[in-house]
Structure formats: structure tokens, C-alpha cells
Amino acid sequence: MTSATTLADIRAARERIAGKVERTPTVQSQSLTDRVGQPIHLKLEHHQTTGAFKLRGASNAIASLSPEDKTRGVVAAST
């Protein structure tokens, strides 16, 4: 079982992927805000060069590999 993601984990990931992904905007969804009664903001990851959020997680995963693991290479598939 993995532990919960901490703020420190998020900050470390942000440092690892800096310069590798685009900063994407957030917008408030008025329809969702009205529906739940709380401000709901959407992160527009479709603005990434790949058009999807997957680049962020993949970049972080690869940057987290040990030098030994990096020499073995990476295989990825996306659907």
C-alpha cells in the first residue's frame, strides 16, 4: 500500500518537471460552482503540447528514476 501524497511530494514533483511541461491555466466552472455551492476550478491540461495531462505524470516518473534505472530505458504506452 502506498502512503498518501504530501505537500512535500507535490513540491518535489513540481521541481522535477519544471521546464519539461507547460504551465497550464485554471478557470472557474460557474456551472459546477452553482451545482455544489463551492468554487470549483478546472486545470486546463489539454493546453499541454501533448494535449493531455499524461505528460506531467510521465515526466515526473522518469525524472524520479535512479540513474541505473534510466540506463535500462523506458517503455510507455498510452490509450
PDB file of N, CA, C and O in Angstrom:
ATOM      1  N   MET A   1       0.842  -1.170   0.000  1.00  0.00           N
ATOM      2  CA  MET A   1       0.000   0.000   0.000  1.00  0.00           C
ATOM      3  C   MET A   1       0.893   1.242   0.000  1.00  0.00           C
ATOM      4  O   MET A   1       1.870   1.307   0.747  1.00  0.00           O
ATOM      5  N   THR A   2       0.562   2.217  -0.830  1.00  0.00           N
ATOM      6  CA  THR A   2       1.343   3.446  -0.878  1.00  0.00           C
ATOM      7  C   THR A   2       0.784   4.454   0.109  1.00  0.00           C
ATOM      8  O   THR A   2      -0.399   4.433   0.450  1.00  0.00           O
ATOM      9  N   SER A   3       1.664   5.337   0.560  1.00  0.00           N
ATOM     10  CA  SER A   3       1.215   6.352   1.512  1.00  0.00           C
ATOM     11  C   SER A   3       0.565   7.521   0.774  1.00  0.00           C
ATOM     12  O   SER A   3       0.711   7.663  -0.440  1.00  0.00           O
ATOM     13  N   ALA A   4      -0.136   8.333   1.508  1.00  0.00           N
ATOM     14  CA  ALA A   4      -0.812   9.492   0.926  1.00  0.00           C
ATOM     15  C   ALA A   4       0.217  10.496   0.409  1.00  0.00           C
ATOM     16  O   ALA A   4       1.301  10.639   0.974  1.00  0.00           O
ATOM     17  N   THR A   5      -0.133  11.175  -0.654  1.00  0.00           N
ATOM     18  CA  THR A   5       0.728  12.209  -1.212  1.00  0.00           C
ATOM     19  C   THR A   5       0.744  13.409  -0.277  1.00  0.00           C
ATOM     20  O   THR A   5      -0.303  13.871   0.177  1.00  0.00           O
ATOM     21  N   THR A   6       1.943  13.909   0.006  1.00  0.00           N
ATOM     22  CA  THR A   6       2.085  15.056   0.897  1.00  0.00           C
ATOM     23  C   THR A   6       2.362  16.321   0.088  1.00  0.00           C
ATOM     24  O   THR A   6       2.655  16.257  -1.105  1.00  0.00           O
ATOM     25  N   LEU A   7       2.266  17.451   0.746  1.00  0.00           N
ATOM     26  CA  LEU A   7       2.609  18.719   0.103  1.00  0.00           C
ATOM     27  C   LEU A   7       4.076  18.712  -0.324  1.00  0.00           C
ATOM     28  O   LEU A   7       4.420  19.255  -1.374  1.00  0.00           O
ATOM     29  N   ALA A   8       4.935  18.104   0.481  1.00  0.00           N
ATOM     30  CA  ALA A   8       6.358  17.995   0.116  1.00  0.00           C
ATOM     31  C   ALA A   8       6.532  17.168  -1.155  1.00  0.00           C
ATOM     32  O   ALA A   8       7.373  17.494  -1.993  1.00  0.00           O
ATOM     33  N   ASP A   9       5.747  16.100  -1.308  1.00  0.00           N
ATOM     34  CA  ASP A   9       5.791  15.290  -2.536  1.00  0.00           C
ATOM     35  C   ASP A   9       5.415  16.138  -3.752  1.00  0.00           C
ATOM     36  O   ASP A   9       6.059  16.059  -4.799  1.00  0.00           O
ATOM     37  N   ILE A  10       4.381  16.938  -3.602  1.00  0.00           N
ATOM     38  CA  ILE A  10       3.911  17.780  -4.704  1.00  0.00           C
ATOM     39  C   ILE A  10       4.966  18.815  -5.068  1.00  0.00           C
ATOM     40  O   ILE A  10       5.224  19.056  -6.247  1.00  0.00           O
ATOM     41  N   ARG A  11       5.570  19.423  -4.062  1.00  0.00           N
ATOM     42  CA  ARG A  11       6.613  20.428  -4.331  1.00  0.00           C
ATOM     43  C   ARG A  11       7.828  19.797  -5.001  1.00  0.00           C
ATOM     44  O   ARG A  11       8.415  20.389  -5.906  1.00  0.00           O
ATOM     45  N   ALA A  12       8.203  18.610  -4.565  1.00  0.00           N
ATOM     46  CA  ALA A  12       9.340  17.915  -5.184  1.00  0.00           C
ATOM     47  C   ALA A  12       9.039  17.574  -6.639  1.00  0.00           C
ATOM     48  O   ALA A  12       9.900  17.724  -7.505  1.00  0.00           O
ATOM     49  N   ALA A  13       7.830  17.120  -6.905  1.00  0.00           N
ATOM     50  CA  ALA A  13       7.435  16.805  -8.284  1.00  0.00           C
ATOM     51  C   ALA A  13       7.459  18.067  -9.140  1.00  0.00           C
ATOM     52  O   ALA A  13       7.908  18.035 -10.286  1.00  0.00           O
ATOM     53  N   ARG A  14       6.985  19.160  -8.594  1.00  0.00           N
ATOM     54  CA  ARG A  14       6.997  20.431  -9.332  1.00  0.00           C
ATOM     55  C   ARG A  14       8.423  20.803  -9.736  1.00  0.00           C
ATOM     56  O   ARG A  14       8.653  21.253 -10.858  1.00  0.00           O
ATOM     57  N   GLU A  15       9.370  20.619  -8.836  1.00  0.00           N
ATOM     58  CA  GLU A  15      10.773  20.913  -9.149  1.00  0.00           C
ATOM     59  C   GLU A  15      11.311  19.976 -10.230  1.00  0.00           C
ATOM     60  O   GLU A  15      12.043  20.402 -11.124  1.00  0.00           O
ATOM     61  N   ARG A  16      10.941  18.695 -10.140  1.00  0.00           N
ATOM     62  CA  ARG A  16      11.445  17.716 -11.114  1.00  0.00           C
ATOM     63  C   ARG A  16      10.954  17.996 -12.530  1.00  0.00           C
ATOM     64  O   ARG A  16      11.685  17.772 -13.494  1.00  0.00           O
ATOM     65  N   ILE A  17       9.728  18.483 -12.664  1.00  0.00           N
ATOM     66  CA  ILE A  17       9.171  18.658 -14.012  1.00  0.00           C
ATOM     67  C   ILE A  17       9.285  20.091 -14.529  1.00  0.00           C
ATOM     68  O   ILE A  17       8.867  20.383 -15.649  1.00  0.00           O
ATOM     69  N   ALA A  18       9.846  20.980 -13.718  1.00  0.00           N
ATOM     70  CA  ALA A  18       9.999  22.375 -14.155  1.00  0.00           C
ATOM     71  C   ALA A  18      10.770  22.412 -15.470  1.00  0.00           C
ATOM     72  O   ALA A  18      11.827  21.793 -15.596  1.00  0.00           O
ATOM     73  N   GLY A  19      10.242  23.131 -16.436  1.00  0.00           N
ATOM     74  CA  GLY A  19      10.876  23.247 -17.744  1.00  0.00           C
ATOM     75  C   GLY A  19      10.562  22.112 -18.697  1.00  0.00           C
ATOM     76  O   GLY A  19      10.928  22.172 -19.871  1.00  0.00           O
ATOM     77  N   LYS A  20       9.890  21.079 -18.211  1.00  0.00           N
ATOM     78  CA  LYS A  20       9.553  19.930 -19.057  1.00  0.00           C
ATOM     79  C   LYS A  20       8.095  19.952 -19.516  1.00  0.00           C
ATOM     80  O   LYS A  20       7.742  19.328 -20.517  1.00  0.00           O
ATOM     81  N   VAL A  21       7.265  20.665 -18.788  1.00  0.00           N
ATOM     82  CA  VAL A  21       5.844  20.764 -19.131  1.00  0.00           C
ATOM     83  C   VAL A  21       5.435  22.231 -19.128  1.00  0.00           C
ATOM     84  O   VAL A  21       6.103  23.077 -18.534  1.00  0.00           O
ATOM     85  N   GLU A  22       4.345  22.509 -19.790  1.00  0.00           N
ATOM     86  CA  GLU A  22       3.811  23.875 -19.831  1.00  0.00           C
ATOM     87  C   GLU A  22       3.035  24.168 -18.550  1.00  0.00           C
ATOM     88  O   GLU A  22       2.394  23.283 -17.982  1.00  0.00           O
ATOM     89  N   ARG A  23       3.100  25.407 -18.109  1.00  0.00           N
ATOM     90  CA  ARG A  23       2.192  25.839 -17.036  1.00  0.00           C
ATOM     91  C   ARG A  23       0.831  26.030 -17.683  1.00  0.00           C
ATOM     92  O   ARG A  23       0.699  26.768 -18.659  1.00  0.00           O
ATOM     93  N   THR A  24      -0.152  25.382 -17.154  1.00  0.00           N
ATOM     94  CA  THR A  24      -1.485  25.456 -17.750  1.00  0.00           C
ATOM     95  C   THR A  24      -2.417  26.256 -16.841  1.00  0.00           C
ATOM     96  O   THR A  24      -2.272  26.236 -15.619  1.00  0.00           O
ATOM     97  N   PRO A  25      -3.364  26.951 -17.441  1.00  0.00           N
ATOM     98  CA  PRO A  25      -4.250  27.805 -16.644  1.00  0.00           C
ATOM     99  C   PRO A  25      -5.324  27.006 -15.907  1.00  0.00           C
ATOM    100  O   PRO A  25      -5.603  25.847 -16.215  1.00  0.00           O
ATOM    101  N   THR A  26      -5.905  27.672 -14.933  1.00  0.00           N
ATOM    102  CA  THR A  26      -7.106  27.158 -14.276  1.00  0.00           C
ATOM    103  C   THR A  26      -8.231  28.159 -14.537  1.00  0.00           C
ATOM    104  O   THR A  26      -7.996  29.361 -14.664  1.00  0.00           O
ATOM    105  N   VAL A  27      -9.426  27.650 -14.613  1.00  0.00           N
ATOM    106  CA  VAL A  27     -10.604  28.503 -14.781  1.00  0.00           C
ATOM    107  C   VAL A  27     -11.683  28.027 -13.823  1.00  0.00           C
ATOM    108  O   VAL A  27     -11.781  26.839 -13.515  1.00  0.00           O
ATOM    109  N   GLN A  28     -12.479  28.960 -13.364  1.00  0.00           N
ATOM    110  CA  GLN A  28     -13.598  28.573 -12.511  1.00  0.00           C
ATOM    111  C   GLN A  28     -14.746  28.112 -13.388  1.00  0.00           C
ATOM    112  O   GLN A  28     -15.097  28.762 -14.373  1.00  0.00           O
ATOM    113  N   SER A  29     -15.325  26.984 -13.016  1.00  0.00           N
ATOM    114  CA  SER A  29     -16.511  26.469 -13.699  1.00  0.00           C
ATOM    115  C   SER A  29     -17.738  26.991 -12.965  1.00  0.00           C
ATOM    116  O   SER A  29     -18.060  26.533 -11.869  1.00  0.00           O
ATOM    117  N   GLN A  30     -18.408  27.940 -13.570  1.00  0.00           N
ATOM    118  CA  GLN A  30     -19.578  28.521 -12.914  1.00  0.00           C
ATOM    119  C   GLN A  30     -20.696  27.496 -12.766  1.00  0.00           C
ATOM    120  O   GLN A  30     -21.393  27.484 -11.751  1.00  0.00           O
ATOM    121  N   SER A  31     -20.875  26.636 -13.769  1.00  0.00           N
ATOM    122  CA  SER A  31     -21.958  25.648 -13.680  1.00  0.00           C
ATOM    123  C   SER A  31     -21.703  24.649 -12.550  1.00  0.00           C
ATOM    124  O   SER A  31     -22.633  24.288 -11.829  1.00  0.00           O
ATOM    125  N   LEU A  32     -20.455  24.197 -12.386  1.00  0.00           N
ATOM    126  CA  LEU A  32     -20.150  23.274 -11.284  1.00  0.00           C
ATOM    127  C   LEU A  32     -20.195  23.990  -9.941  1.00  0.00           C
ATOM    128  O   LEU A  32     -20.663  23.429  -8.951  1.00  0.00           O
ATOM    129  N   THR A  33     -19.710  25.226  -9.906  1.00  0.00           N
ATOM    130  CA  THR A  33     -19.772  26.024  -8.683  1.00  0.00           C
ATOM    131  C   THR A  33     -21.220  26.187  -8.230  1.00  0.00           C
ATOM    132  O   THR A  33     -21.533  26.022  -7.051  1.00  0.00           O
ATOM    133  N   ASP A  34     -22.098  26.512  -9.174  1.00  0.00           N
ATOM    134  CA  ASP A  34     -23.521  26.669  -8.845  1.00  0.00           C
ATOM    135  C   ASP A  34     -24.124  25.358  -8.353  1.00  0.00           C
ATOM    136  O   ASP A  34     -24.974  25.349  -7.462  1.00  0.00           O
ATOM    137  N   ARG A  35     -23.682  24.269  -8.934  1.00  0.00           N
ATOM    138  CA  ARG A  35     -24.245  22.954  -8.603  1.00  0.00           C
ATOM    139  C   ARG A  35     -23.885  22.507  -7.189  1.00  0.00           C
ATOM    140  O   ARG A  35     -24.728  21.966  -6.474  1.00  0.00           O
ATOM    141  N   VAL A  36     -22.620  22.736  -6.779  1.00  0.00           N
ATOM    142  CA  VAL A  36     -22.173  22.228  -5.479  1.00  0.00           C
ATOM    143  C   VAL A  36     -22.099  23.300  -4.395  1.00  0.00           C
ATOM    144  O   VAL A  36     -21.912  22.987  -3.220  1.00  0.00           O
ATOM    145  N   GLY A  37     -22.244  24.557  -4.790  1.00  0.00           N
ATOM    146  CA  GLY A  37     -22.236  25.624  -3.795  1.00  0.00           C
ATOM    147  C   GLY A  37     -20.858  25.993  -3.283  1.00  0.00           C
ATOM    148  O   GLY A  37     -20.740  26.702  -2.284  1.00  0.00           O
ATOM    149  N   GLN A  38     -19.833  25.534  -3.938  1.00  0.00           N
ATOM    150  CA  GLN A  38     -18.447  25.859  -3.592  1.00  0.00           C
ATOM    151  C   GLN A  38     -17.705  26.178  -4.877  1.00  0.00           C
ATOM    152  O   GLN A  38     -18.046  25.635  -5.928  1.00  0.00           O
ATOM    153  N   PRO A  39     -16.693  27.049  -4.825  1.00  0.00           N
ATOM    154  CA  PRO A  39     -15.938  27.355  -6.040  1.00  0.00           C
ATOM    155  C   PRO A  39     -15.226  26.112  -6.581  1.00  0.00           C
ATOM    156  O   PRO A  39     -14.485  25.448  -5.856  1.00  0.00           O
ATOM    157  N   ILE A  40     -15.453  25.812  -7.830  1.00  0.00           N
ATOM    158  CA  ILE A  40     -14.808  24.683  -8.499  1.00  0.00           C
ATOM    159  C   ILE A  40     -13.948  25.239  -9.626  1.00  0.00           C
ATOM    160  O   ILE A  40     -14.431  25.951 -10.507  1.00  0.00           O
ATOM    161  N   HIS A  41     -12.660  24.899  -9.579  1.00  0.00           N
ATOM    162  CA  HIS A  41     -11.715  25.352 -10.599  1.00  0.00           C
ATOM    163  C   HIS A  41     -11.236  24.148 -11.395  1.00  0.00           C
ATOM    164  O   HIS A  41     -11.011  23.074 -10.837  1.00  0.00           O
ATOM    165  N   LEU A  42     -11.084  24.328 -12.681  1.00  0.00           N
ATOM    166  CA  LEU A  42     -10.622  23.266 -13.573  1.00  0.00           C
ATOM    167  C   LEU A  42      -9.225  23.601 -14.071  1.00  0.00           C
ATOM    168  O   LEU A  42      -8.961  24.741 -14.453  1.00  0.00           O
ATOM    169  N   LYS A  43      -8.326  22.617 -14.071  1.00  0.00           N
ATOM    170  CA  LYS A  43      -6.962  22.774 -14.584  1.00  0.00           C
ATOM    171  C   LYS A  43      -6.986  22.359 -16.043  1.00  0.00           C
ATOM    172  O   LYS A  43      -7.352  21.226 -16.358  1.00  0.00           O
ATOM    173  N   LEU A  44      -6.604  23.250 -16.931  1.00  0.00           N
ATOM    174  CA  LEU A  44      -6.739  23.014 -18.370  1.00  0.00           C
ATOM    175  C   LEU A  44      -5.505  22.319 -18.941  1.00  0.00           C
ATOM    176  O   LEU A  44      -4.728  22.916 -19.686  1.00  0.00           O
ATOM    177  N   GLU A  45      -5.341  21.054 -18.580  1.00  0.00           N
ATOM    178  CA  GLU A  45      -4.168  20.294 -19.017  1.00  0.00           C
ATOM    179  C   GLU A  45      -4.179  19.988 -20.507  1.00  0.00           C
ATOM    180  O   GLU A  45      -3.154  19.583 -21.056  1.00  0.00           O
ATOM    181  N   HIS A  46      -5.305  20.171 -21.169  1.00  0.00           N
ATOM    182  CA  HIS A  46      -5.326  19.961 -22.619  1.00  0.00           C
ATOM    183  C   HIS A  46      -4.509  21.033 -23.344  1.00  0.00           C
ATOM    184  O   HIS A  46      -4.324  20.953 -24.558  1.00  0.00           O
ATOM    185  N   HIS A  47      -4.024  22.028 -22.611  1.00  0.00           N
ATOM    186  CA  HIS A  47      -3.129  23.032 -23.194  1.00  0.00           C
ATOM    187  C   HIS A  47      -1.677  22.549 -23.248  1.00  0.00           C
ATOM    188  O   HIS A  47      -0.825  23.239 -23.808  1.00  0.00           O
ATOM    189  N   GLN A  48      -1.379  21.375 -22.676  1.00  0.00           N
ATOM    190  CA  GLN A  48      -0.027  20.807 -22.800  1.00  0.00           C
ATOM    191  C   GLN A  48       0.270  20.545 -24.271  1.00  0.00           C
ATOM    192  O   GLN A  48      -0.648  20.407 -25.080  1.00  0.00           O
ATOM    193  N   THR A  49       1.549  20.477 -24.614  1.00  0.00           N
ATOM    194  CA  THR A  49       1.917  20.221 -26.012  1.00  0.00           C
ATOM    195  C   THR A  49       1.372  18.883 -26.492  1.00  0.00           C
ATOM    196  O   THR A  49       1.136  18.707 -27.687  1.00  0.00           O
ATOM    197  N   THR A  50       1.170  17.942 -25.581  1.00  0.00           N
ATOM    198  CA  THR A  50       0.621  16.635 -25.940  1.00  0.00           C
ATOM    199  C   THR A  50      -0.902  16.644 -25.987  1.00  0.00           C
ATOM    200  O   THR A  50      -1.511  15.697 -26.486  1.00  0.00           O
ATOM    201  N   GLY A  51      -1.518  17.697 -25.475  1.00  0.00           N
ATOM    202  CA  GLY A  51      -2.973  17.785 -25.444  1.00  0.00           C
ATOM    203  C   GLY A  51      -3.606  16.990 -24.320  1.00  0.00           C
ATOM    204  O   GLY A  51      -4.819  16.776 -24.322  1.00  0.00           O
ATOM    205  N   ALA A  52      -2.800  16.545 -23.352  1.00  0.00           N
ATOM    206  CA  ALA A  52      -3.331  15.725 -22.265  1.00  0.00           C
ATOM    207  C   ALA A  52      -2.491  15.905 -21.005  1.00  0.00           C
ATOM    208  O   ALA A  52      -1.378  16.428 -21.061  1.00  0.00           O
ATOM    209  N   PHE A  53      -3.026  15.471 -19.879  1.00  0.00           N
ATOM    210  CA  PHE A  53      -2.335  15.574 -18.600  1.00  0.00           C
ATOM    211  C   PHE A  53      -1.204  14.568 -18.450  1.00  0.00           C
ATOM    212  O   PHE A  53      -0.371  14.714 -17.555  1.00  0.00           O
ATOM    213  N   LYS A  54      -1.154  13.558 -19.298  1.00  0.00           N
ATOM    214  CA  LYS A  54      -0.232  12.438 -19.118  1.00  0.00           C
ATOM    215  C   LYS A  54       1.233  12.858 -19.110  1.00  0.00           C
ATOM    216  O   LYS A  54       2.055  12.211 -18.461  1.00  0.00           O
ATOM    217  N   LEU A  55       1.570  13.930 -19.819  1.00  0.00           N
ATOM    218  CA  LEU A  55       2.952  14.398 -19.875  1.00  0.00           C
ATOM    219  C   LEU A  55       3.475  14.746 -18.492  1.00  0.00           C
ATOM    220  O   LEU A  55       4.637  14.483 -18.182  1.00  0.00           O
ATOM    221  N   ARG A  56       2.633  15.330 -17.666  1.00  0.00           N
ATOM    222  CA  ARG A  56       3.040  15.749 -16.320  1.00  0.00           C
ATOM    223  C   ARG A  56       3.453  14.538 -15.472  1.00  0.00           C
ATOM    224  O   ARG A  56       4.523  14.543 -14.863  1.00  0.00           O
ATOM    225  N   GLY A  57       2.619  13.521 -15.434  1.00  0.00           N
ATOM    226  CA  GLY A  57       2.931  12.329 -14.640  1.00  0.00           C
ATOM    227  C   GLY A  57       4.087  11.533 -15.207  1.00  0.00           C
ATOM    228  O   GLY A  57       4.928  11.036 -14.458  1.00  0.00           O
ATOM    229  N   ALA A  58       4.137  11.408 -16.528  1.00  0.00           N
ATOM    230  CA  ALA A  58       5.226  10.660 -17.157  1.00  0.00           C
ATOM    231  C   ALA A  58       6.559  11.355 -16.931  1.00  0.00           C
ATOM    232  O   ALA A  58       7.558  10.698 -16.640  1.00  0.00           O
ATOM    233  N   SER A  59       6.586  12.674 -17.061  1.00  0.00           N
ATOM    234  CA  SER A  59       7.828  13.424 -16.835  1.00  0.00           C
ATOM    235  C   SER A  59       8.299  13.267 -15.399  1.00  0.00           C
ATOM    236  O   SER A  59       9.493  13.097 -15.151  1.00  0.00           O
ATOM    237  N   ASN A  60       7.379  13.321 -14.461  1.00  0.00           N
ATOM    238  CA  ASN A  60       7.742  13.152 -13.060  1.00  0.00           C
ATOM    239  C   ASN A  60       8.247  11.739 -12.786  1.00  0.00           C
ATOM    240  O   ASN A  60       9.230  11.560 -12.067  1.00  0.00           O
ATOM    241  N   ALA A  61       7.586  10.746 -13.350  1.00  0.00           N
ATOM    242  CA  ALA A  61       8.011   9.358 -13.130  1.00  0.00           C
ATOM    243  C   ALA A  61       9.417   9.120 -13.673  1.00  0.00           C
ATOM    244  O   ALA A  61      10.240   8.495 -13.006  1.00  0.00           O
ATOM    245  N   ILE A  62       9.694   9.608 -14.863  1.00  0.00           N
ATOM    246  CA  ILE A  62      11.014   9.408 -15.462  1.00  0.00           C
ATOM    247  C   ILE A  62      12.075  10.179 -14.684  1.00  0.00           C
ATOM    248  O   ILE A  62      13.168   9.662 -14.450  1.00  0.00           O
ATOM    249  N   ALA A  63      11.764  11.408 -14.282  1.00  0.00           N
ATOM    250  CA  ALA A  63      12.723  12.206 -13.517  1.00  0.00           C
ATOM    251  C   ALA A  63      13.000  11.594 -12.149  1.00  0.00           C
ATOM    252  O   ALA A  63      14.039  11.873 -11.551  1.00  0.00           O
ATOM    253  N   SER A  64      12.093  10.767 -11.647  1.00  0.00           N
ATOM    254  CA  SER A  64      12.258  10.132 -10.337  1.00  0.00           C
ATOM    255  C   SER A  64      13.081   8.848 -10.391  1.00  0.00           C
ATOM    256  O   SER A  64      13.455   8.310  -9.348  1.00  0.00           O
ATOM    257  N   LEU A  65      13.365   8.356 -11.585  1.00  0.00           N
ATOM    258  CA  LEU A  65      14.123   7.112 -11.713  1.00  0.00           C
ATOM    259  C   LEU A  65      15.564   7.291 -11.250  1.00  0.00           C
ATOM    260  O   LEU A  65      16.134   8.377 -11.353  1.00  0.00           O
ATOM    261  N   SER A  66      16.135   6.217 -10.744  1.00  0.00           N
ATOM    262  CA  SER A  66      17.555   6.241 -10.384  1.00  0.00           C
ATOM    263  C   SER A  66      18.380   6.254 -11.666  1.00  0.00           C
ATOM    264  O   SER A  66      17.884   5.857 -12.720  1.00  0.00           O
ATOM    265  N   PRO A  67      19.633   6.705 -11.593  1.00  0.00           N
ATOM    266  CA  PRO A  67      20.490   6.675 -12.786  1.00  0.00           C
ATOM    267  C   PRO A  67      20.583   5.268 -13.388  1.00  0.00           C
ATOM    268  O   PRO A  67      20.618   5.113 -14.609  1.00  0.00           O
ATOM    269  N   GLU A  68      20.623   4.258 -12.537  1.00  0.00           N
ATOM    270  CA  GLU A  68      20.688   2.871 -13.018  1.00  0.00           C
ATOM    271  C   GLU A  68      19.428   2.503 -13.799  1.00  0.00           C
ATOM    272  O   GLU A  68      19.507   1.909 -14.874  1.00  0.00           O
ATOM    273  N   ASP A  69      18.279   2.857 -13.257  1.00  0.00           N
ATOM    274  CA  ASP A  69      17.022   2.559 -13.950  1.00  0.00           C
ATOM    275  C   ASP A  69      16.909   3.322 -15.270  1.00  0.00           C
ATOM    276  O   ASP A  69      16.366   2.801 -16.244  1.00  0.00           O
ATOM    277  N   LYS A  70      17.417   4.548 -15.302  1.00  0.00           N
ATOM    278  CA  LYS A  70      17.362   5.342 -16.538  1.00  0.00           C
ATOM    279  C   LYS A  70      18.173   4.691 -17.655  1.00  0.00           C
ATOM    280  O   LYS A  70      17.799   4.775 -18.825  1.00  0.00           O
ATOM    281  N   THR A  71      19.282   4.044 -17.299  1.00  0.00           N
ATOM    282  CA  THR A  71      20.108   3.408 -18.336  1.00  0.00           C
ATOM    283  C   THR A  71      19.401   2.211 -18.956  1.00  0.00           C
ATOM    284  O   THR A  71      19.727   1.814 -20.075  1.00  0.00           O
ATOM    285  N   ARG A  72      18.447   1.637 -18.253  1.00  0.00           N
ATOM    286  CA  ARG A  72      17.693   0.496 -18.793  1.00  0.00           C
ATOM    287  C   ARG A  72      16.666   0.936 -19.829  1.00  0.00           C
ATOM    288  O   ARG A  72      16.215   0.129 -20.642  1.00  0.00           O
ATOM    289  N   GLY A  73      16.296   2.212 -19.802  1.00  0.00           N
ATOM    290  CA  GLY A  73      15.324   2.731 -20.759  1.00  0.00           C
ATOM    291  C   GLY A  73      13.918   2.707 -20.198  1.00  0.00           C
ATOM    292  O   GLY A  73      13.661   2.198 -19.108  1.00  0.00           O
ATOM    293  N   VAL A  74      13.022   3.273 -20.979  1.00  0.00           N
ATOM    294  CA  VAL A  74      11.620   3.389 -20.583  1.00  0.00           C
ATOM    295  C   VAL A  74      10.750   2.993 -21.758  1.00  0.00           C
ATOM    296  O   VAL A  74      11.007   3.392 -22.894  1.00  0.00           O
ATOM    297  N   VAL A  75       9.728   2.213 -21.488  1.00  0.00           N
ATOM    298  CA  VAL A  75       8.731   1.871 -22.494  1.00  0.00           C
ATOM    299  C   VAL A  75       7.403   2.414 -21.990  1.00  0.00           C
ATOM    300  O   VAL A  75       7.035   2.195 -20.836  1.00  0.00           O
ATOM    301  N   ALA A  76       6.692   3.115 -22.848  1.00  0.00           N
ATOM    302  CA  ALA A  76       5.407   3.686 -22.446  1.00  0.00           C
ATOM    303  C   ALA A  76       4.359   3.420 -23.514  1.00  0.00           C
ATOM    304  O   ALA A  76       4.662   3.360 -24.706  1.00  0.00           O
ATOM    305  N   ALA A  77       3.141   3.266 -23.072  1.00  0.00           N
ATOM    306  CA  ALA A  77       2.010   3.111 -23.990  1.00  0.00           C
ATOM    307  C   ALA A  77       0.879   3.979 -23.474  1.00  0.00           C
ATOM    308  O   ALA A  77       0.712   4.136 -22.264  1.00  0.00           O
ATOM    309  N   SER A  78       0.116   4.533 -24.372  1.00  0.00           N
ATOM    310  CA  SER A  78      -0.993   5.389 -23.986  1.00  0.00           C
ATOM    311  C   SER A  78      -2.206   5.049 -24.837  1.00  0.00           C
ATOM    312  O   SER A  78      -2.093   4.788 -26.034  1.00  0.00           O
ATOM    313  N   THR A  79      -3.359   5.058 -24.201  1.00  0.00           N
ATOM    314  CA  THR A  79      -4.586   4.802 -24.952  1.00  0.00           C
ATOM    315  C   THR A  79      -5.512   5.983 -24.864  1.00  0.00           C
ATOM    316  O   THR A  79      -6.602   5.957 -25.436  1.00  0.00           O
TER     317      THR A  79
END
